[in-house]
């Protein structure tokens, strides 16, 4: 059943991602513009995924579920957001007679609400279907970050094609100055959903998810609205906040590692594990040494060590 759901969600997301690329192609003057936009969008995506995999290296999530999360963000979230945001912008512009008003409402109101809701819904679906893959806040952040990475990838393609005449400035603003923007927003929702997995009540996600979503929407609205009006706030607010987020993730990973060490220590005291094995599993140097040892003993040892770690 899990496999069927995974295939359906992944296929649905993949089809809609193709739709996004097709929409971008309609705005491109020729195929080289589209291919250049895709290539440029892969650069921040690679950076973001590298950081995500570093965060997730202690207890890696199933690749197939991560792929489903990515395709949900790149396909479902992007298409739904594109349709709703465009509709809202046109409706407001027609009602007020001002194009700028429509774009403002779409940017500050519609986009944060719709985009974070659709991205958060993807994380929630993964949580409800594959709840066993959620062991805490870090897992929630990882899945949310992958969904957001997919969304940002597809959105970047659209932006790079649309503003190809200003591609250098657009690339700097989206790929260099803010590659983790969407990840940071949606991580609020993922953090709340992941944290609910540690609560005694199995229905804790019902009230914790809206709290995280509210934080994601607020951050997104601030980014789109206030920073557009006062770019200087990027240096006095966004950079310190980003550093704080990095610190929070590092602390959560450290706490997760300490929890793992304490639980494995119980097995060591019971004689099921050697204390050296606990150190090997719960430290970076120990894991590195274990992998090096396994590589010297052939593919079977490498596979066994990978399963253990």
C-alpha positions as CSV (number, residue, x, y, z in Angstrom):
1,X,0.0,0.0,0.0
2,X,2.8,2.4,0.9
3,X,4.5,1.7,-2.5
4,X,1.2,2.5,-4.3
5,X,0.7,5.8,-2.5
6,X,4.3,6.7,-3.0
7,X,4.1,6.0,-6.7
8,X,0.9,8.0,-7.1
9,X,2.2,11.0,-5.3
10,X,5.5,11.0,-7.0
11,X,3.9,10.5,-10.5
12,X,1.4,13.3,-9.7
13,X,4.2,15.6,-8.7
14,X,6.4,14.7,-11.6
15,X,3.6,15.4,-14.1
16,X,2.9,18.8,-12.6
17,X,6.6,19.6,-12.6
18,X,6.7,18.9,-16.3
19,X,3.7,21.3,-16.6
20,X,5.8,24.0,-14.8
21,X,8.6,23.5,-17.2
22,X,6.2,23.7,-20.1
23,X,4.8,26.9,-18.8
24,X,8.3,28.3,-18.5
25,X,9.0,27.2,-22.1
26,X,6.1,29.3,-23.3
27,X,7.7,32.4,-22.0
28,X,11.2,31.6,-23.3
29,X,12.3,33.2,-26.5
30,X,14.0,29.9,-27.5
31,X,15.1,26.6,-26.1
32,X,18.5,27.8,-25.0
33,X,16.9,30.3,-22.6
34,X,14.9,27.5,-21.0
35,X,17.9,25.2,-20.7
36,X,20.0,28.0,-19.2
37,X,17.3,28.7,-16.7
38,X,17.1,25.1,-15.7
39,X,20.9,24.8,-15.4
40,X,21.1,28.0,-13.2
41,X,18.3,26.7,-11.0
42,X,20.2,23.5,-10.4
43,X,23.0,25.5,-8.7
44,X,21.1,26.7,-5.6
45,X,19.3,23.4,-5.6
46,X,22.6,21.5,-5.3
47,X,23.7,23.7,-2.4
48,X,20.4,23.3,-0.5
49,X,20.3,19.6,-1.0
50,X,23.9,19.2,0.2
51,X,23.1,21.0,3.4
52,X,19.9,18.9,3.8
53,X,21.8,15.7,3.4
54,X,24.4,16.8,5.9
55,X,21.6,17.5,8.4
56,X,20.0,14.1,7.7
57,X,23.2,12.1,7.7
58,X,22.8,10.7,11.3
59,X,19.5,9.0,10.5
60,X,18.9,9.2,6.7
61,X,15.3,9.3,5.5
62,X,14.2,6.8,2.8
63,X,15.3,8.2,-0.6
64,X,12.0,7.3,-2.2
65,X,10.1,9.4,0.3
66,X,12.5,12.3,-0.1
67,X,12.0,12.1,-3.8
68,X,8.2,12.2,-3.3
69,X,8.7,15.3,-1.1
70,X,10.8,17.0,-3.7
71,X,8.3,16.3,-6.5
72,X,5.4,17.5,-4.4
73,X,7.2,20.9,-3.9
74,X,8.4,21.2,-7.5
75,X,5.1,20.1,-9.0
76,X,2.0,20.2,-6.9
77,X,2.9,23.2,-4.7
78,X,4.2,25.2,-7.6
79,X,1.3,24.7,-10.0
80,X,-1.4,25.4,-7.3
81,X,0.4,28.5,-6.1
82,X,0.9,29.7,-9.6
83,X,-2.8,29.4,-10.5
84,X,-4.1,30.9,-7.2
85,X,-1.5,33.7,-7.0
86,X,-2.1,34.7,-10.7
87,X,-5.9,34.6,-10.1
88,X,-5.7,36.7,-7.0
89,X,-3.4,39.3,-8.7
90,X,-5.8,39.6,-11.7
91,X,-8.9,39.8,-9.5
92,X,-7.4,42.6,-7.3
93,X,-6.1,44.5,-10.3
94,X,-9.5,44.4,-12.0
95,X,-11.3,45.5,-8.8
96,X,-9.0,48.4,-8.2
97,X,-7.9,49.2,-11.7
98,X,-4.3,49.2,-10.5
99,X,-1.9,46.5,-11.7
100,X,0.5,47.3,-8.8
101,X,-2.2,46.6,-6.2
102,X,-2.8,43.2,-7.7
103,X,0.9,42.3,-7.6
104,X,1.2,43.7,-4.0
105,X,-1.7,41.5,-2.8
106,X,-0.3,38.5,-4.6
107,X,3.2,39.0,-3.2
108,X,2.4,39.9,0.4
109,X,-0.9,38.1,1.1
110,X,-1.7,35.4,-1.5
111,X,1.8,34.0,-2.0
112,X,2.7,33.4,1.6
113,X,-0.6,31.8,2.5
114,X,-1.0,29.6,-0.6
115,X,2.6,28.6,-1.0
116,X,3.2,27.8,2.6
117,X,-0.1,25.9,2.9
118,X,0.6,23.8,-0.2
119,X,4.2,23.1,0.9
120,X,3.1,22.3,4.4
121,X,0.3,20.0,3.2
122,X,3.0,18.0,1.4
123,X,4.9,17.6,4.7
124,X,1.7,16.7,6.5
125,X,0.7,14.1,4.0
126,X,4.2,12.4,4.2
127,X,3.8,12.5,8.0
128,X,0.4,10.9,8.0
129,X,1.3,8.2,5.4
130,X,4.8,7.5,6.6
131,X,4.6,8.4,10.2
132,X,7.2,5.8,11.1
133,X,9.8,8.0,9.1
134,X,9.3,10.8,11.6
135,X,11.3,10.5,14.8
136,X,11.4,14.1,15.8
137,X,11.9,17.8,14.9
138,X,15.0,17.2,12.7
139,X,13.0,14.7,10.4
140,X,10.3,17.3,10.1
141,X,12.8,20.0,9.1
142,X,14.4,17.6,6.6
143,X,11.2,16.7,4.8
144,X,10.0,20.4,4.8
145,X,13.3,21.5,3.4
146,X,13.2,19.0,0.6
147,X,9.6,20.1,-0.3
148,X,10.7,23.7,-0.2
149,X,13.8,22.9,-2.3
150,X,11.6,21.4,-5.0
151,X,9.4,24.5,-4.9
152,X,12.3,26.9,-5.1
153,X,13.8,24.9,-8.0
154,X,10.7,25.2,-10.1
155,X,10.0,28.8,-9.1
156,X,13.6,29.7,-10.0
157,X,13.1,28.3,-13.5
158,X,10.1,30.5,-14.0
159,X,11.8,33.6,-12.6
160,X,15.0,33.0,-14.6
161,X,13.0,32.7,-17.9
162,X,10.8,35.6,-17.1
163,X,13.6,38.0,-16.2
164,X,16.2,36.6,-18.6
165,X,17.1,40.1,-19.7
166,X,18.3,40.7,-16.1
167,X,19.5,37.2,-15.5
168,X,22.7,38.2,-13.5
169,X,20.7,40.3,-11.1
170,X,17.9,37.8,-10.8
171,X,20.4,34.9,-10.2
172,X,22.3,36.9,-7.5
173,X,19.1,37.8,-5.7
174,X,17.5,34.3,-5.8
175,X,20.4,31.9,-5.9
176,X,23.1,33.6,-3.9
177,X,21.4,36.1,-1.6
178,X,18.4,33.9,-0.7
179,X,18.9,30.2,-1.7
180,X,17.5,29.0,1.7
181,X,14.5,31.4,1.9
182,X,11.8,28.9,1.1
183,X,13.6,26.3,3.2
184,X,13.5,28.5,6.2
185,X,9.8,29.4,5.8
186,X,8.6,25.8,5.4
187,X,11.0,24.5,8.1
188,X,8.7,26.2,10.6
189,X,5.8,23.9,9.6
190,X,8.1,20.8,9.4
191,X,9.5,21.6,12.8
192,X,6.1,21.6,14.3
193,X,4.9,18.4,12.6
194,X,8.2,16.6,13.4
195,X,8.0,17.7,17.1
196,X,4.4,16.4,17.3
197,X,5.8,12.9,16.6
198,X,7.5,13.0,20.0
199,X,4.3,13.9,21.9
200,X,2.4,11.3,23.8
201,X,-0.8,12.2,21.9
202,X,-0.9,10.8,18.4
203,X,-3.2,13.7,17.4
204,X,-0.8,16.4,18.6
205,X,-0.2,17.3,14.9
206,X,-3.7,18.6,14.7
207,X,-2.9,21.7,16.9
208,X,0.9,21.9,16.4
209,X,0.7,22.0,12.6
210,X,-1.3,25.3,12.4
211,X,1.2,26.9,14.8
212,X,4.1,26.0,12.6
213,X,2.2,27.0,9.4
214,X,1.4,30.4,11.0
215,X,5.1,31.0,11.6
216,X,5.9,30.0,8.0
217,X,3.3,32.3,6.6
218,X,4.5,35.2,8.8
219,X,8.1,34.8,7.8
220,X,7.2,34.5,4.1
221,X,5.0,37.6,4.3
222,X,7.8,39.6,6.0
223,X,10.3,38.5,3.4
224,X,8.1,39.4,0.5
225,X,6.7,42.6,1.9
226,X,9.0,44.4,4.4
227,X,12.3,43.4,2.7
228,X,11.0,44.5,-0.7
229,X,10.3,48.0,0.8
230,X,13.4,48.1,3.0
231,X,16.2,45.9,1.6
232,X,18.6,47.1,4.3
233,X,16.7,44.9,6.7
234,X,18.3,41.9,5.0
235,X,21.5,42.6,6.8
236,X,20.0,43.6,10.2
237,X,17.2,41.0,10.4
238,X,17.6,38.2,7.9
239,X,21.2,37.4,8.3
240,X,21.0,37.2,12.2
241,X,17.8,35.2,11.9
242,X,19.4,32.8,9.4
243,X,22.3,32.3,11.8
244,X,19.9,31.6,14.6
245,X,18.1,29.0,12.4
246,X,21.5,27.3,11.7
247,X,22.2,27.3,15.4
248,X,18.8,25.7,16.1
249,X,19.4,22.9,13.6
250,X,22.9,22.2,14.9
251,X,21.5,22.0,18.4
252,X,18.6,19.7,17.4
253,X,21.1,17.4,15.6
254,X,23.3,17.4,18.7
255,X,20.4,16.6,21.0
256,X,19.3,13.8,18.6
257,X,22.8,12.4,18.7
258,X,22.9,12.5,22.5
259,X,19.5,10.8,22.7
260,X,20.8,8.1,20.5
261,X,24.0,7.7,22.6
262,X,22.0,7.5,25.8
263,X,19.6,4.9,24.5
264,X,22.5,2.8,23.0
265,X,24.3,3.0,26.3
266,X,21.5,1.1,27.9
267,X,22.2,-1.8,25.5
268,X,25.9,-1.5,26.3
269,X,25.2,-1.8,30.0
270,X,23.0,-4.9,29.3
271,X,25.9,-6.4,27.4
272,X,24.3,-6.3,24.0
273,X,26.7,-3.8,22.6
274,X,30.3,-3.0,23.3
275,X,30.9,0.6,24.6
276,X,33.3,1.1,21.7
277,X,30.4,0.3,19.3
278,X,28.3,3.0,20.9
279,X,31.1,5.5,20.3
280,X,31.5,4.3,16.8
281,X,27.8,4.8,16.0
282,X,27.3,8.2,17.7
283,X,30.4,10.2,16.7
284,X,31.5,11.5,13.4
285,X,35.0,10.2,13.8
286,X,33.7,6.8,14.8
287,X,31.5,6.5,11.8
288,X,34.2,7.6,9.5
289,X,36.6,5.0,10.9
290,X,33.9,2.3,10.7
291,X,33.3,3.0,7.0
292,X,37.0,3.0,6.3
293,X,37.3,-0.4,8.1
294,X,34.4,-1.8,6.1
295,X,35.7,-0.6,2.7
296,X,38.9,-2.5,3.3
297,X,36.8,-5.7,3.7
298,X,34.7,-5.7,0.6
299,X,31.2,-4.8,-0.7
300,X,29.4,-7.0,1.8
301,X,31.1,-5.3,4.8
302,X,30.3,-1.9,3.3
303,X,26.6,-2.8,2.9
304,X,26.4,-4.2,6.4
305,X,28.1,-1.1,7.9
306,X,25.7,1.1,6.0
307,X,22.7,-0.7,7.4
308,X,24.2,-0.4,10.9
309,X,24.9,3.3,10.7
